[in-house]
Amino acid sequence: MAVIVIKNLEEKTLDVQDFSRTLLQHAQQNGIDWMHACGGKGRCTTCKAIVLEGSQHLEPKTSAELRYENLGLLKSNERLACQVKIAGSVTVTIPDEGKLPHMKYSS
C-alpha cells in the first residue's frame, strides 16, 4: 500500500490502493476539493501539485505535462494532479495559485 501526504492540508494522508487513478481522483475520492479549471483533462495548469518527496514513485510525465513543462508553465518538481498516477508513497503540496478560498490550508 502507498500513501499520498498533502503537506499544506495539515498533512492529510490518503491511502492509495488503486494505482490506475490520478492524484486528482484520489483527492476527490477522499472529499478534498482541488482546483481543476479544465475538468481534469490536462488542458490547463490549475491543478498543479508540487512534489516534495517521492517523485520516483510517480508514473512518467504525460504528453500534457511535457507540453506545459516545455512552455515553462510547469517546473520540474511540479505535476498536474489530473494527469499524474501514483506508483508509491509521495508527499505533495498545493501551490498558492491553486488554493481554493473555502479550503483551510496549513503552512
N, C-alpha and C positions, 0 to 999 in steps of 0.2 A: 504494500500500500504506500501511496505517496501523499504528500500534503502540499497545499498552497497556503503560504502565510502572506497576508496583506498587511504589511508593516504599519501603514498610516490609517488603518481601520482597527486600531487597538490590537494589532497583531492577530486579527481574525484568522482562524485556521480552518481550511476546507479540506475534507478528506477526498482524495481522488481515487476512484475505483474504476471509472470508465475513461480509458486513455484516448478514446476517439472523440472526446468533447474538447471544445476550446476553453481557454481561461474565462472568456465572457460567459459561456454556457454554465461553467461551474459556479461562477459568481451568481448568476441569475437563479440557478437551481437552489442556492443557499439564501435566497431572499436579499441579495445585495444588488442595489441599483448601480450600474456602471454606464457612464456616458457612451453612446454609440449612435451618432447622428445619421449614419447611412443604413442603420438597421442591421449592423453586423455583417456587412458584405465586403469589407476590405476596400471601400471606395473613399475613405477619408482617414484621418488620423486621430479622431476624437477619443478613441478607446485605448490610447497608449497606456502601457504599463512599463515602469522602469524595473528592470531585473536587478535585484541586489545580490542574490545568491542563487546558485543552481542553474545557471544558464546552460550548462552541459546536459541538463535534464529536459531541455526543450527540443521539440522537433525542429528541423531546419526551417529557415525563413521561407515564407511563401512568396510567390511572384509579386503579390501586392506589397508585402513588406520590403522586398528588394527594390521595387519601384520607388517607394517613398524614401528609402534609405539613399538611393541614388540621387533623388531630388533634394536631399538634405533635410527632409521633414521627419526623419526617424533616425535617432542616434544608434550607435552600435549596441548600446545596452538597453534599448527600448524595443518593445514588441507590440504588435496590435493584439489586444485581448480577443478580438473576434476571429483572429487567424491562428494564433499560437496554440499548439496542443502540448500537453504536459506528459512527459515520459518518466518523471521522478519528482522528488520534492524540490520546491522552488520558493523563494521569498521575493515579493514584488512590492512596489508602492505605486500609488496613483499620483501622477504629476499634478501640480497646481491647476493647470489649464483644463484638466479632465475632472476636477472635483465638482460635484453637484451641490447646489445650495441647501438641500434638505438633509444631506448626509453629515454625520459628525465624524470629522477626521482628527486623528491624533498626530503628533509630530514625530 
